[in-house]
């Protein structure tokens, strides 16, 4: 099984809001980093973006906040590819801390030619790298993917 390695981040003090837990903006920040991490593992690295002028643009996301993230906790985000076609990549992120699920994000990205601002097909190697990581939709997923 080829999986995207987990992304690990420590919660920074400046990410904590007035309620004493992770501010919602920083969930999005960490999930954004997890998306970039997954992109690199299917071949869309920063060098790919520079060389091709193409990248993945998030067009839809669904977040679920399941439990608080507290100051000083160490986060682990596991990412699964749950959908891929000619131009779209669907990722499922699960954020955990101390072995407990804290949040999930379902992120739909479209492959875009940056100079023209239009969608374009993935190169065969990128699509193949995503397809080899493809897993069934988790029970809580399926809000943004239409097959």
MARKE-273833 format. One line per 8 residues: number of its first residue (from 0); for each residue x negated, y negated, z of N, C-alpha, C. Coordinates in Angstrom, 1 decimal, padded with zeros to 4 digits. Each point is the difference from the previous one (the first is absolute). Example, Ala and Ser with C-alpha at 12.3 -4.5 7.8 and 13.67 -1.06 7.14 Angstrom:
0> -013.2/005.7/007.8/000.9/-001.2/000.0/-000.9/-001.2/000.0; 000.4/-001.1/-000.7/-000.9/-001.1/000.0/000.8/-001.1/000.8
This chain:
0> -000.8/001.2/000.0/000.8/-001.2/000.0/-000.9/-001.2/000.0; 000.3/-000.9/-000.9/-000.8/-001.3/-000.1/000.9/-001.1/000.6; -000.5/-000.5/001.1/000.7/-001.1/000.7/-000.8/-001.3/000.0; 000.7/-001.0/000.2/-000.6/-001.3/000.3/-000.5/000.0/001.4; -001.3/-000.2/000.3/-000.5/000.0/001.4/000.7/-001.1/000.8; 000.2/000.2/001.3/000.7/-001.0/000.8/-000.8/-001.3/000.1; 000.7/-001.1/000.1/-000.5/-001.3/000.3/000.1/-000.2/001.5; -001.1/-000.5/000.6/000.0/-000.2/001.4/-000.4/-001.5/000.3
8> 000.8/-000.6/000.8/-000.2/-001.4/000.4/000.2/-000.2/001.5; -000.7/-000.9/000.6/000.3/-000.3/001.4/000.8/-001.3/000.0; 001.0/000.0/000.9/000.8/-001.2/000.2/-000.8/-001.1/000.5; 000.0/-001.2/-000.7/-000.7/-001.1/000.5/000.9/-000.9/000.9; -000.6/-000.7/000.9/000.7/-000.8/001.0/000.9/-001.1/-000.8; -000.5/-000.5/-001.1/000.7/-001.1/-000.7/001.3/000.6/-000.7; 000.1/001.3/-000.1/001.2/000.7/-000.6/001.1/000.1/001.0; -000.2/-000.3/001.2/001.0/000.2/001.0/000.9/-001.3/000.1
16> 001.3/000.2/000.1/000.9/-001.1/000.0/000.4/-000.3/001.4; 000.9/-001.0/000.2/000.4/-000.5/001.3/000.7/001.1/000.8; 000.5/001.1/-000.6/000.7/001.1/000.7/-001.0/001.0/000.5; -001.3/-000.2/-000.3/-001.0/000.9/000.5/-000.2/001.3/-000.9; 000.5/000.0/-001.2/-000.3/001.1/-000.9/-000.3/-000.5/-001.4; -000.4/000.9/-000.9/-000.4/-000.3/-001.3/001.1/-000.8/-000.7; -000.4/-001.2/-000.5/000.9/-000.8/-000.8/000.3/000.7/-001.3; 001.3/-000.2/-000.5/000.4/000.7/-001.2/-000.9/-000.3/-001.2
24> -000.5/-001.2/-000.1/-000.9/-000.3/-001.1/-001.2/000.9/-000.1; -000.5/000.5/001.1/-001.2/000.8/000.0/000.3/001.4/-000.3; 001.2/000.5/000.2/000.4/001.3/-000.6/-000.2/-000.1/-001.5; 000.5/-001.0/-000.6/-000.1/-000.2/-001.5/-001.4/-000.1/-000.4; -000.8/-000.7/000.8/-001.5/-000.1/-000.3/-000.6/001.4/000.0; 000.2/000.8/001.0/-000.6/001.3/000.1/000.5/000.9/-001.1; 001.3/-000.1/-000.3/000.6/000.9/-001.1/-000.6/-000.5/-001.3; -000.2/-001.3/-000.2/-000.7/-000.5/-001.2/-001.4/000.6/-000.2
32> -000.7/000.0/001.1/-001.4/000.6/000.0/000.1/001.5/-000.4; 001.0/000.7/000.6/000.2/001.4/-000.3/000.3/000.2/-001.5; 000.8/-000.9/-000.6/000.3/000.1/-001.4/-001.3/-000.2/-000.8; -000.8/-001.0/000.3/-001.3/-000.1/-000.7/-000.9/001.2/000.2; 000.0/000.5/001.2/-000.8/001.2/000.3/000.5/001.2/-000.9; 001.3/000.2/-000.2/000.5/001.0/-000.8/-000.3/-000.2/-001.5; 000.1/-001.3/-000.4/-000.3/-000.3/-001.4/-001.4/000.4/-000.3; -001.0/-000.3/000.9/-001.4/000.3/-000.3/-000.1/001.5/-000.1
40> 000.8/000.8/000.7/-000.2/001.5/-000.1/000.7/000.6/-001.2; 000.7/-000.8/-000.8/000.5/000.5/-001.3/-000.7/-000.7/-001.1; -001.0/-000.8/000.3/-000.9/-000.5/-001.0/000.2/-001.5/-000.3; 000.9/-000.7/000.7/000.2/-001.4/-000.2/-000.7/-000.8/001.1; -001.3/000.0/-000.1/-001.0/-000.6/000.9/-000.1/-001.5/-000.4; -000.6/-000.8/000.8/-000.3/-001.4/-000.4/-000.8/-000.1/-001.3; -000.9/001.0/-000.2/-000.7/000.0/-001.3/000.9/000.3/-001.2; 001.0/000.9/000.2/001.0/000.2/-001.0/000.8/-001.2/-000.4
48> 000.4/-000.8/001.1/000.7/-001.2/-000.3/-000.9/-001.0/-000.8; -001.3/-000.1/000.4/-000.9/-001.0/-000.7/-000.2/000.5/-001.4; -000.3/001.3/-000.2/-000.3/000.5/-001.4/001.2/000.0/-000.9; 001.2/000.3/000.5/001.2/000.2/-000.9/000.9/-001.2/000.0; -000.1/-000.8/001.1/001.0/-001.1/000.1/001.4/000.5/000.4; 000.0/001.2/000.6/001.3/000.6/000.4/000.0/000.4/001.4; 001.2/000.1/000.6/000.1/000.3/001.4/001.4/000.5/000.3; 000.3/000.3/001.2/001.3/000.4/000.5/000.6/-001.2/000.7
56> 001.2/-000.4/-000.4/000.8/-001.0/000.7/001.1/000.6/000.7; 000.2/-000.3/001.3/001.1/000.4/000.8/001.2/-000.7/-000.5; 001.1/000.7/-000.4/001.2/-000.6/-000.4/001.2/000.3/001.0; -000.2/000.9/000.9/001.0/000.3/000.9/-000.6/000.8/001.2; 000.5/-000.3/001.2/-000.5/000.7/001.2/001.2/000.1/001.0; 000.0/001.1/000.7/000.9/000.2/001.0/-000.7/000.5/001.3; 000.1/-000.9/001.0/-000.7/000.3/001.3/000.9/000.4/001.1; -000.4/001.0/000.8/000.8/000.4/001.2/-001.0/-000.2/001.2
64> 000.5/-000.8/000.9/-000.7/-000.2/001.3/000.6/001.0/001.0; -000.8/001.0/000.4/000.5/001.1/000.8/-000.3/-000.2/001.5; -001.2/-000.6/000.3/-000.4/-000.2/001.4/-001.0/-001.1/000.0; -000.2/-000.6/001.2/-000.9/-001.1/000.2/-001.5/000.5/-000.2; -000.8/-001.0/-000.5/-001.4/000.2/000.0/-000.6/-001.0/001.0; -000.8/000.5/000.9/-000.4/-000.9/001.1/-001.5/-000.4/-000.2; -000.3/-001.1/000.7/-001.4/-000.5/-000.1/-001.1/001.1/000.2; -001.0/000.0/-000.8/-001.1/000.9/000.2/000.2/001.4/-000.6
72> 001.2/000.3/-000.5/000.2/001.3/-000.5/-000.8/000.2/-001.3; -000.3/001.3/-000.3/-000.7/000.4/-001.2/001.1/000.5/-000.9; 000.1/-000.5/-001.2/001.0/000.4/-001.0/-000.6/001.0/-001.0; 000.9/000.9/-000.4/-000.4/000.9/-001.1/001.2/000.0/-001.0; -000.3/-000.3/-001.3/001.0/000.0/-001.0/-000.3/001.2/-000.9; 000.9/000.9/-000.1/-000.1/001.1/-001.0/000.9/-000.3/-001.2; -000.6/000.1/-001.2/000.7/-000.3/-001.2/000.2/001.2/-000.9; 001.2/000.1/-000.5/000.4/001.0/-000.9/000.5/-000.6/-001.3
80> -000.4/000.6/-001.2/000.6/-000.4/-001.2/001.3/000.8/-000.1; 001.1/-000.7/-000.2/001.3/000.7/-000.1/000.7/-000.2/-001.3; -000.6/-000.8/-000.9/000.5/-000.2/-001.3/-001.0/-000.6/-000.9; 000.0/000.4/-001.3/-000.9/-000.6/-001.0/000.7/000.3/-001.3; -000.1/-001.0/-000.9/000.4/000.1/-001.4/-000.9/-000.8/-000.8; 000.3/-000.4/-001.2/-000.9/-000.6/-001.0/-000.5/-001.3/000.6; 000.8/-000.8/000.7/-000.4/-001.3/000.5/000.1/-000.2/001.5; 000.7/000.9/000.7/000.4/-000.3/001.4/-000.7/001.0/000.9
88> -000.3/-000.4/001.2/-000.6/000.8/001.1/000.8/-000.3/001.2; 000.5/001.1/000.7/000.7/-000.1/001.2/-000.8/000.6/001.1; -000.2/-000.8/001.1/-000.8/000.5/001.1/000.9/000.0/001.3; -000.3/001.0/000.8/000.6/000.1/001.3/-001.1/-000.1/001.1; 000.1/-001.1/000.8/-001.0/-000.2/001.1/000.7/000.3/001.3; -000.8/000.7/000.9/000.5/000.2/001.3/-001.1/-000.5/001.0; 000.4/-000.9/000.8/-000.9/-000.6/001.0/000.2/000.6/001.3; -001.1/000.4/000.7/000.1/000.6/001.3/-001.1/-000.6/000.9
96> 000.3/000.1/001.3/-001.0/-000.3/001.0/000.2/000.9/001.2; -001.0/000.5/000.5/000.0/000.9/001.2/000.9/001.2/-000.4; 000.0/000.5/-001.2/000.7/001.2/-000.4/001.5/-000.3/-000.2; 000.5/-001.2/000.1/001.4/-000.3/-000.1/000.2/-000.8/-001.3; 001.1/000.3/-000.7/000.3/-000.7/-001.2/000.6/-001.4/000.4; -000.5/-001.1/-000.6/000.3/-001.3/000.3/000.8/-000.7/-001.1; -000.3/000.3/-001.2/000.7/-000.7/-001.2/-000.3/000.8/-001.2; 000.9/-000.2/-001.0/-000.2/000.6/-001.3/000.2/-001.1/-001.1
104> -000.6/000.2/-001.1/000.2/-000.9/-001.2/000.1/000.8/-001.2; 001.0/-000.3/-000.8/000.1/000.6/-001.3/-000.3/-001.1/-001.0; -001.0/000.1/-000.8/-000.5/-001.1/-000.9/000.0/000.4/-001.4; 000.7/-000.7/-000.8/000.1/000.2/-001.5/-000.9/-001.0/-000.7; -001.0/000.5/-000.7/-000.9/-000.9/-000.8/000.1/000.3/-001.4; -000.2/-001.1/-000.8/000.0/000.1/-001.5/-001.4/-000.4/-000.5; -000.5/000.8/-000.9/-001.3/-000.2/-000.6/000.1/-001.2/-001.0; -000.8/-001.1/000.2/000.2/-001.2/-000.7/-001.4/-000.4/-000.6
112> 000.2/-000.5/-001.3/-001.1/-000.7/-000.6/000.0/-001.4/000.5; -001.0/-000.4/000.8/000.0/-001.3/000.7/000.1/-001.2/-000.9; -000.9/000.0/-001.1/000.0/-001.2/-000.8/001.4/-000.3/-000.7; 000.7/001.1/-000.4/001.3/-000.2/-000.7/001.1/000.0/001.0; -000.2/000.5/001.2/001.1/000.1/001.0/001.1/001.0/-000.4; -000.4/001.0/-000.8/001.0/001.0/-000.4/-000.4/001.4/000.4; 001.0/000.8/000.2/-000.3/001.4/000.4/-000.6/000.7/-001.1; -000.8/001.0/000.3/-000.7/000.9/-001.0/-000.2/001.4/000.6
120> -000.1/001.0/-000.9/-000.2/001.3/000.5/-001.3/000.2/000.8; 000.0/000.9/000.9/-001.3/000.4/000.7/-000.9/000.7/-001.0; -001.3/-000.2/000.1/-000.9/000.9/-000.7/000.2/001.5/000.4; -000.2/000.9/-000.9/000.2/001.4/000.3/-000.7/000.5/001.3; -001.2/-000.5/000.2/-000.7/000.5/001.2/000.6/-000.5/001.3; 000.5/-001.3/000.0/000.7/-000.5/001.2/001.3/000.8/000.2; 000.7/000.2/-001.0/001.3/000.7/000.2/-000.2/001.4/000.4; -001.0/000.7/-000.5/-000.4/001.3/000.4/-000.4/000.1/001.4
128> -000.8/-001.0/000.5/-000.4/000.0/001.4/001.1/-000.3/000.9; 001.0/-000.7/-000.4/001.2/-000.2/000.8/000.9/001.2/000.0; 000.1/000.6/-001.1/000.9/001.2/-000.1/-000.6/001.2/000.8; -001.3/000.1/000.1/-000.6/001.1/000.8/000.3/-000.2/001.5; 000.3/-001.2/000.4/000.3/-000.4/001.4/001.5/000.0/000.2; 000.8/000.2/-001.0/001.5/-000.1/000.1/000.5/001.0/001.0; 000.9/-000.4/000.9/000.7/000.8/001.0/001.5/-000.3/000.0; 000.8/000.9/000.5/001.4/-000.2/000.0/000.3/-001.2/000.9
136> 001.2/-000.6/-000.3/000.4/-001.2/000.8/000.3/000.5/001.4; -000.5/-000.8/001.0/000.3/000.3/001.4/001.5/-000.3/000.2; 000.6/000.6/001.0/001.5/-000.2/000.2/000.4/-001.5/000.1; -000.9/-000.8/000.6/000.4/-001.4/000.2/-000.3/-000.9/-001.2; -000.6/000.6/-001.1/-000.4/-000.8/-001.1/001.2/000.1/-001.1; -000.3/-000.7/-001.1/000.9/000.1/-001.1/000.8/-001.2/-000.2; -000.3/-001.1/000.7/000.8/-001.2/-000.2/-000.4/-000.8/-001.2; -001.2/000.1/-000.5/-000.4/-000.8/-001.2/-000.3/000.8/-001.2
144> 000.1/001.3/000.0/-000.4/000.7/-001.2/001.2/000.6/-000.7; 000.1/-000.2/-001.2/001.1/000.5/-000.8/-000.6/000.9/-001.1; 000.3/001.3/000.1/-000.5/000.9/-001.0/000.9/000.2/-001.2
